[in-house]
Amino acid sequence: MHLLIPSDPLRPRHPDPHWDREASTAATAGMGVAVFDHDAVVAGRLPEAVRRCPNDGVAVCRSWMFSSTEYAGFAAVLEDRGVHLVTGPEAYRRAHEVTGWYAAVGDLTPPGIITRSFSRAEFAAAFAELGGPLVLRDHVKSAKHHWAEACFVPEGVTLDDAWRIASRLYELRGSDATGGFVLRRHVALRRPELRTWWVNGRCVLVGPHPDEGSNAQVESVRDPRLGEFLDRVAASVTKLGLSFATVDVASDGDRWWLVEIGDGQVSDLGSAMDPTPLLTAVERLVV
């Protein structure tokens, strides 16, 4: 198994410093480690991007985010070299875009509506059906760090007010805006949010979401209801056919909720987490 890591823009033969800890851990464990040029992938310069990758074998990457189209190009140029990514383009899209996983998780996640465009008409119809309070995102990502202006729609606001928030989300996402709006019922979740890591349908690691910071306290991991909830999550991950995924979860005090599913290759681990259990499991990924 090869581990593919983004290269350092200033030292292109070396891993980007953000991923160096995982690269070192993988090398110590005996995995083959190679670098690729993430910026070149995004720019469409695919042969250039993978020139330092191996010429055969099975691989998994740990990287900054790709769009589904960019990932498909990356996978294809690696196949041309004889390197097969464990996660194929369709599986990547299923995990990366909300349209791939939302219907499969049922009542594990708050109810919502997914629009197929960023039009006001589609947004207005969804808003009329759901009302507030709501949390907004596009098919890939929210703007939660701009909570009041581009993410949270309070109860009782007008369509014009809600549309201003949605428009700001679209503006902030810019060229990365994907698919359409996702309007979801707001649930008051307690911190910290947890990120769970899944390899071949099994949860191999649980820790604080990277946005919670390195000092986040995770006593909630010991909540007996979490284990029961993750058993239900496992069924959904298996149903979706995701061999390497992350599932972000949080509690409202009464029950646990699934916040988001993501592809494990482009989900951040966070500096407080030891990557050894994750990479040990990844090395045994089934193709």
KOLDREN-953332 format. One line per 3 residues: their letters; for each residue x, y, z of N, C-alpha, C. Coordinates in steps of 0.05 Angstrom, whole numbers, plus 5000, padded with zeros to 4 digits. Atoms other than C-alpha are relative to their C-alpha. Last residue first. Layout:
! KOLDREN-953332
A) X/Y/Z/X/Y/Z/X/Y/Z; ...
***
This chain:
! KOLDREN-953332
VVL) 5005/4987/5026/4808/4941/4947/4973/4989/4989; 5007/5020/5020/4809/4922/5021/4993/5015/4974; 5024/4995/5016/4845/4971/5065/4996/4979/4979
REV) 5014/5025/5005/4897/4939/5111/4975/5004/4983; 4982/5018/5014/4946/4997/5108/4987/4974/4993; 5000/4993/5028/4888/5043/5126/5018/4981/4984
ATL) 5024/5010/5012/4880/5008/5193/4999/5005/4970; 4998/5029/4998/4952/5020/5213/4976/4987/4987; 4983/5010/5022/4946/5090/5185/5004/4970/5001
LPT) 5013/4996/5026/4887/5105/5231/5017/4989/4977; 5022/5019/5004/4917/5074/5293/4986/5003/4973; 4992/5029/5002/4983/5110/5283/4977/4981/4997
PDM) 5009/5013/5025/4956/5180/5268/5005/4970/4998; 4979/5017/5009/4960/5203/5341/4991/4986/4974; 5006/5028/5004/4909/5259/5349/5025/4985/4989
ASG) 5001/5014/4974/4923/5327/5379/4998/4970/4997; 4973/5004/4989/4946/5357/5313/5000/4985/5026; 4996/4983/4976/4879/5347/5278/5026/4993/5014
LDS) 4999/5016/4975/4860/5291/5232/5002/5017/5024; 4977/4995/4983/4837/5331/5172/4999/4984/5026; 5010/4990/4974/4789/5299/5123/5024/5004/5018
VQG) 4998/4971/5000/4812/5293/5050/4988/5012/5026; 4975/4990/5011/4829/5219/5047/5003/5030/5003; 4978/5001/4981/4774/5198/5095/5026/5011/4989
DGI) 4980/5020/5009/4719/5220/5048/5024/5002/5019; 4979/4990/5018/4667/5258/5088/5017/4977/4991; 4982/5021/5009/4601/5246/5125/5020/5012/4980
EVL) 4989/5000/5027/4568/5302/5163/5016/4975/4995; 4998/4973/5011/4530/5320/5226/5008/4999/4971; 4979/5000/5021/4505/5253/5249/5000/5027/4987
WWR) 5007/4994/5027/4466/5265/5313/5024/4997/4981; 4979/4994/5018/4470/5237/5383/4989/5004/4972; 4994/5021/5020/4414/5239/5434/5024/5010/4983
DGD) 5020/5021/4998/4389/5276/5496/5007/4977/4981; 5005/5005/4972/4447/5324/5509/4980/4977/5004; 5015/4977/4990/4446/5353/5438/4994/4997/5030
SAV) 5024/5006/4983/4502/5306/5419/4986/5026/5007; 5002/4983/4976/4552/5311/5362/4974/4994/5014; 5024/5004/4983/4577/5269/5304/5001/5019/5023
DVT) 5000/4981/4978/4626/5277/5246/4973/4998/5014; 5028/4993/4993/4632/5214/5203/5002/5019/5024; 5004/4987/4974/4697/5203/5166/4971/5005/5004
AFS) 5018/4977/4997/4707/5154/5110/5003/5012/5028; 4983/4982/4984/4752/5099/5081/4984/5027/5002; 4979/5015/4987/4718/5037/5052/5017/5018/5018
LGL) 4978/4982/4995/4652/5072/5037/5022/4985/5015; 4977/5011/5012/4602/5024/5006/5025/5017/5003; 4990/4981/5020/4542/5067/5022/5025/4989/4986
KTV) 5020/4998/5021/4507/5009/5058/5011/5018/4977; 4998/5025/5016/4570/4997/5099/4982/5001/4976; 4974/4999/5014/4573/5070/5121/5004/4975/4983
SAA) 5001/4982/5022/4499/5067/5137/5026/5002/4984; 5017/5012/5020/4504/5004/5179/4997/5018/4976; 4985/5020/5014/4564/5032/5216/4983/4987/4977
VRD) 4984/4987/5021/4525/5094/5234/5014/4979/4983; 5019/4993/5021/4474/5051/5271/5015/5014/4977; 5009/5025/5012/4530/5018/5311/4981/5006/4977
LFE) 4981/5007/5021/4558/5088/5321/4994/4973/4988; 5004/4983/5023/4494/5108/5357/5019/4992/4978; 5024/5009/5013/4498/5050/5405/4995/5015/4974
GLR) 4994/5026/5012/4570/5067/5421/4976/4989/4985; 4984/4996/5023/4551/5140/5432/5006/4974/4986; 5018/4997/5023/4494/5123/5479/5016/5004/4974
PDR) 5008/5027/5010/4544/5095/5529/4982/5002/4975; 5029/5002/4999/4574/5166/5536/4992/4973/4988; 5007/5021/4981/4649/5154/5545/4969/4998/5003
VSE) 4993/5026/5012/4667/5193/5482/4991/4977/5018; 5023/5012/5013/4629/5251/5514/5005/4974/4986; 5012/5019/4981/4689/5263/5559/4976/4987/4987
VQA) 5018/5018/5014/4722/5294/5498/4988/4979/5019; 5006/5022/4981/4757/5356/5524/4979/4982/4987; 5028/5008/4996/4784/5400/5468/4997/4976/5019
NSG) 5006/5004/4971/4855/5423/5479/4972/4992/5006; 4985/5022/4988/4879/5414/5407/4995/4994/5029; 4974/4992/4988/4825/5456/5376/5013/4977/5015
EDP) 5003/4997/4971/4751/5443/5364/5026/5009/5014; 5008/4972/4995/4759/5455/5289/4997/5006/5030; 4977/4982/5001/4798/5389/5284/4993/5029/5007
HPG) 4998/4989/5026/4736/5350/5307/5023/5020/5000; 5013/4974/5005/4752/5318/5373/5003/5008/4971; 4987/4978/4986/4770/5244/5373/4985/5026/4994
VLV) 5020/4979/4993/4746/5175/5352/5016/5022/5015; 4989/4978/4985/4788/5123/5315/4978/5020/5005; 4973/5006/4991/4779/5055/5281/5012/5023/5018
CRG) 4990/4975/4988/4704/5054/5268/5027/4994/5013; 4994/5002/4971/4694/4993/5223/5011/5027/5010; 5025/5002/4985/4661/4993/5154/5003/4998/5031
NVW) 5014/5025/5006/4725/4978/5116/4976/4995/5018; 4984/5015/5020/4760/5036/5150/4986/4973/4997; 5011/5026/5007/4718/5088/5188/5017/4988/4978
WTR) 4986/5009/5024/4743/5149/5226/4993/4971/4995; 4995/5028/4999/4700/5187/5276/5010/4990/4973; 4995/5011/5026/4703/5262/5285/5007/4970/5003
LEP) 4980/5022/5003/4672/5289/5347/5002/4993/4971; 5008/5018/5022/4637/5356/5359/5022/4980/4997; 4989/4999/5026/4658/5385/5426/4986/4982/4980
RRL) 4972/5003/5008/4612/5417/5440/5014/4982/5021; 4979/4994/4980/4538/5410/5450/5027/4996/4988; 4981/5021/4994/4489/5413/5392/5021/5009/5020
AVH) 4980/4988/4982/4428/5458/5388/5019/4978/5010; 5001/5013/4974/4393/5427/5328/5022/5012/5017; 4979/4995/4980/4380/5469/5266/4994/4985/5026
RRL) 5011/4991/4975/4336/5437/5213/5022/5004/5020; 5005/5021/4980/4375/5430/5149/4990/5012/5026; 5013/4987/4977/4376/5471/5085/4993/4978/5020
VFG) 5011/5020/4982/4426/5446/5033/4989/5015/5024; 5002/4995/4972/4438/5495/4976/4990/4974/5015; 5023/4984/4992/4462/5477/4907/5000/5003/5030
GTA) 5026/5013/5001/4513/5435/4870/4976/5018/5004; 5005/5025/5014/4581/5460/4892/4970/4993/5002; 5028/5006/4995/4608/5529/4911/4992/4976/4982
DSG) 5002/5026/4988/4684/5524/4904/4971/4992/5006; 4998/5020/5021/4686/5582/4855/4998/4972/5011; 4987/4992/5024/4661/5628/4910/5000/4978/4979
RLE) 4990/5025/5012/4644/5594/4975/5013/5005/4973; 4976/5009/4986/4639/5662/5008/5012/4974/4988; 4978/4981/5005/4591/5689/4956/5025/4991/5013
YLR) 4991/5004/5028/4546/5628/4959/5024/5018/4993; 4987/5026/5001/4543/5632/5035/5011/4995/4972; 4974/4995/4988/4527/5707/5029/5016/4973/5001
SAI) 4983/4987/5021/4471/5691/4981/5028/5005/5011; 4993/5019/5020/4442/5641/5031/5018/5012/4979; 4981/5019/4987/4444/5692/5087/5009/4979/4980
RWA) 4975/4985/4996/4411/5745/5043/5022/4982/5012; 4986/4999/5026/4360/5694/5021/5026/5015/5002; 4987/5026/5004/4340/5681/5093/5016/5000/4975
DDL) 4978/5003/4980/4328/5755/5105/5015/4974/4996; 4979/4982/5008/4287/5761/5040/5024/4998/5019; 4985/5012/5022/4248/5699/5058/5023/5018/4991
TVG) 5013/4999/5026/4229/5731/5124/5017/4985/4979; 4990/4979/5019/4258/5711/5191/4984/4998/4974; 5016/4976/5002/4216/5675/5244/5009/5021/4980
EPV) 5029/5004/5003/4266/5622/5266/4986/5028/4997; 5017/5002/4976/4338/5640/5256/4971/4995/4993; 5025/4986/5006/4377/5622/5192/4982/4998/5025
FCA) 5024/5004/4983/4448/5602/5210/4977/5018/4993; 5005/5028/4992/4504/5595/5159/4973/4996/5014; 5000/5018/5023/4525/5657/5121/4993/4971/5006
EAW) 5004/4987/5026/4520/5720/5164/4996/4980/4977; 5023/4982/5000/4510/5692/5234/4994/5011/4973; 5025/5011/4991/4556/5632/5228/4976/5018/4996
HHK) 5015/4975/5004/4613/5659/5187/4971/4994/5008; 4983/4980/4986/4660/5604/5213/4989/5028/4995; 5007/4998/4972/4604/5557/5194/5016/5020/5016
ASK) 4983/4978/4993/4611/5571/5120/4996/5005/5030; 5014/4977/4989/4584/5503/5100/5020/5024/5002; 4990/4987/4976/4614/5450/5055/4982/5023/5008
VHD) 4974/5010/4989/4604/5399/5000/5006/5012/5027; 4998/5030/5000/4533/5402/4973/5025/4989/5012; 5003/5010/5027/4525/5474/4996/5003/4970/5000
RLV) 4974/5008/5012/4512/5494/5068/4995/4996/4970; 4996/5001/5029/4456/5524/5109/5028/4991/4993; 4971/4997/5005/4433/5513/5181/5003/4995/4970
LPG) 4986/5017/5019/4360/5525/5196/5030/5005/5000; 4972/4992/5006/4314/5554/5249/5013/4979/4983; 4975/4998/4984/4269/5561/5213/4996/4987/5027
GLE) 4999/4978/4981/4217/5548/5158/5026/5000/5015; 4986/5005/4975/4221/5479/5127/4996/5022/5021; 5007/5026/4989/4170/5480/5070/5012/4995/5027
AFA) 5029/5000/4994/4174/5554/5054/4991/4974/5013; 5003/4984/4976/4250/5551/5058/4971/5001/5009; 4990/5016/4977/4253/5494/5008/4996/5015/5026
AAF) 5018/5023/4996/4208/5531/4959/5009/4984/5024; 5025/4991/4989/4247/5596/4968/4981/4977/5006; 4996/4994/4972/4314/5562/4957/4974/5008/5013
EAR) 4997/5026/4986/4290/5531/4892/5003/5005/5030; 5025/5014/5001/4265/5599/4868/5001/4973/5014; 5018/4990/4979/4326/5637/4892/4974/4984/5000
SFS) 5021/4980/5008/4370/5594/4848/4983/5008/5024; 4999/4978/4981/4433/5561/4875/4979/5022/4993; 4987/4976/5011/4418/5495/4841/5002/5021/5022
RTI) 4983/5008/5022/4396/5424/4856/5014/5023/4986; 5008/4988/5026/4366/5440/4923/5021/4992/4980; 4977/4994/5017/4374/5393/4983/4990/5011/4974
IGP) 5006/5001/5028/4321/5393/5037/5025/5008/4984; 4993/4978/5017/4329/5378/5110/4991/4996/4971; 5014/4999/5026/4316/5333/5169/5007/5025/4984
PTL) 5023/4983/5000/4370/5328/5224/4986/5001/4972; 4992/4972/5004/4416/5268/5218/4975/5017/4999; 4975/4996/4984/4410/5196/5243/5008/5029/4999
DGV) 5004/4983/4976/4338/5198/5220/5024/5003/5018; 5026/4999/4988/4355/5172/5150/4998/5019/5024; 4996/4999/4971/4429/5161/5137/4974/5004/5015
AAY) 4994/5026/4989/4422/5136/5065/5001/5000/5031; 5024/5017/5000/4386/5197/5038/5005/4974/5015; 5021/4989/4983/4443/5243/5058/4976/4981/5002
WGT) 5004/5015/4975/4501/5202/5031/4975/5008/5015; 4991/5028/5000/4515/5218/4958/4992/4985/5025; 5020/5015/5015/4474/5283/4954/5007/4970/4999
VEH) 5023/5007/4983/4517/5310/5011/4979/4984/4985; 5023/4983/5006/4579/5309/4967/4975/4990/5015; 4992/4971/5001/4646/5282/4991/4976/5018/4997
ARR) 4993/4990/4973/4625/5212/5013/5003/5030/5000; 5021/5008/4980/4586/5192/4951/5006/5011/5027; 5023/4982/5003/4634/5232/4906/4978/4994/5021
YAE) 4992/4974/4989/4694/5193/4932/4977/5020/4999; 5000/5003/4971/4658/5127/4921/5008/5027/5013; 5028/5000/4992/4644/5148/4849/4997/4998/5030
PGT) 5014/4974/5003/4716/5169/4837/4971/5000/5010; 5004/4992/5027/4747/5104/4865/4984/5027/4999; 5026/4986/5002/4773/5098/4936/4997/5010/4971
VLH) 5020/5017/4987/4829/5046/4938/4972/5012/4998; 5009/4988/4975/4869/5087/4887/4978/4982/5012; 5029/5001/4996/4900/5042/4834/4994/5012/5028
VGR) 5006/4997/4972/4970/5058/4809/4970/5002/5004; 5001/5027/4988/4990/5031/4740/4994/5001/5030; 4973/5008/4991/5014/5098/4713/5000/4972/5012
DEL) 4983/5001/5024/4951/5108/4672/5028/4992/5007; 5006/5025/5014/4912/5090/4735/5018/4997/4975; 4985/5020/4984/4947/5149/4770/4995/4972/4987
VAA) 4972/4997/5008/4923/5195/4714/5017/4980/5016; 4996/5010/5027/4852/5169/4723/5030/5002/4992; 5002/5029/5001/4850/5176/4798/5007/4989/4973
FGA) 4977/5011/4985/4875/5248/4795/5000/4970/4999; 4976/4997/5017/4824/5265/4741/5025/4989/5013; 5002/5019/5022/4768/5235/4782/5024/5002/4981
YET) 4992/5027/4990/4792/5273/4843/4999/4979/4978; 4971/5001/4997/4790/5339/4806/5009/4973/5009; 4989/5000/5027/4718/5325/4784/5031/4999/5001
SSF) 5004/5027/5011/4697/5307/4854/5012/4997/4973; 5027/5003/5010/4728/5371/4880/4997/4972/4989; 5004/4998/5029/4792/5359/4917/4970/5003/4995
MWS) 5024/5008/5014/4806/5373/4991/5003/5003/4970; 5019/4979/5000/4876/5376/5021/4976/4991/4982; 4996/4975/5016/4908/5309/5024/4981/5022/5008
RCV) 5008/4982/4979/4918/5240/5052/5007/5028/4991; 4987/4975/4996/4921/5191/4994/4989/5013/5026; 5020/4983/4987/4909/5117/4986/5014/5027/5004
AVG) 4993/4976/4985/4948/5072/4939/4975/5012/5014; 5025/4989/4989/4950/5004/4906/5008/5024/5018; 5009/5006/4973/5009/4983/4863/4973/5013/5007
DNP) 5018/5023/4998/5046/5009/4803/4991/4997/5029; 5009/5009/5027/5088/5066/4775/4982/4976/5002; 4990/5026/5010/5100/5103/4841/4987/4993/4973
CRR) 5015/5023/4990/5086/5178/4848/5011/4974/4990; 4984/5012/4978/5139/5232/4836/4985/4977/5013; 4974/5010/5011/5110/5251/4767/5017/4987/5022
VAE) 4995/5026/4989/5039/5254/4796/5028/4989/4992; 5007/5003/4972/5023/5328/4790/5010/4974/5011; 4980/4986/4983/5061/5339/4725/4994/4994/5029
PLR) 4974/5014/5002/5019/5286/4690/5022/5012/5017; 5000/5026/4986/4956/5319/4719/5026/4985/4997; 4974/5008/5011/4965/5393/4703/5006/4972/5011
GAV) 5004/5017/5023/4890/5405/4714/5026/4991/4987; 4997/4985/5024/4900/5465/4759/4997/4984/4975; 5022/4981/5001/4871/5428/4819/5002/5016/4974
VAD) 5025/5015/5004/4919/5370/4806/4977/5019/4996; 5001/5008/5029/4977/5418/4797/4976/4983/4994; 5008/4977/5016/4961/5450/4864/4999/4993/4971
HDF) 5029/4995/4997/4961/5382/4898/4992/5024/4982; 5004/4971/5000/5031/5365/4872/4970/5005/5000; 5012/4990/5025/5044/5292/4891/4995/5030/5003
VAV) 5013/4973/5000/5088/5260/4944/4988/5006/4972; 4992/4984/5023/5105/5187/4957/4985/5026/5001; 5010/4972/4999/5104/5143/5019/5011/5015/4976
GMG) 4987/4983/5020/5111/5067/5017/4987/5027/5000; 5015/4993/5024/5084/5038/5082/5018/5015/4980; 4993/5016/5023/5133/5006/5130/4984/5005/4975
ATA) 5016/5025/5000/5104/5030/5196/5005/4982/4976; 4990/5017/4977/5160/5081/5203/4985/4974/5001; 4974/5011/5008/5142/5107/5133/5011/4982/5022
ATS) 5004/5021/5020/5069/5115/5153/5026/4987/4992; 5012/5023/4987/5086/5153/5216/4997/4977/4981; 4980/5012/4984/5133/5199/5178/4990/4975/5014
AER) 4981/5012/5018/5081/5214/5125/5022/4985/5016; 5012/5025/5010/5028/5226/5178/5019/4985/4981; 5003/5019/4978/5072/5276/5214/4989/4974/4991
DWH) 4974/5013/4994/5094/5309/5149/4998/4979/5022; 5004/5029/5002/5022/5323/5127/5026/4985/5008; 5025/5007/4987/5019/5397/5148/4996/4969/5002
PDP) 4997/5002/4971/5092/5405/5131/4975/4992/5015; 5009/4975/4988/5078/5389/5058/5002/4998/5030; 5028/4996/4993/5116/5326/5042/4995/5028/5010
HRP) 5006/5006/4972/5185/5331/5009/4970/5004/5006; 4994/5029/4995/5208/5327/4937/4992/4991/5028; 5019/5018/5013/5173/5393/4921/5006/4970/5002
RLP) 4981/5023/5002/5212/5434/4972/4984/4977/4988; 4973/4989/5000/5179/5503/4970/5022/4978/4997; 4996/4983/5024/5110/5478/4949/5029/5011/4998
DSP) 4994/4973/4991/5116/5421/5000/5005/5018/4976; 4972/4992/4997/5086/5359/4968/5001/5029/5011; 4993/4975/5015/5017/5332/4980/5029/5008/5006
ILL) 5002/4976/4983/5017/5260/5008/5006/5025/4983; 4993/4977/5017/5006/5193/4973/4993/5026/5016; 5013/4976/4989/5009/5132/5018/5009/5023/4984
HM) 4986/4974/5001/5027/5069/4980/4982/5021/5013; 5017/4976/5000/5000/5000/5000/5018/5025/5000
***
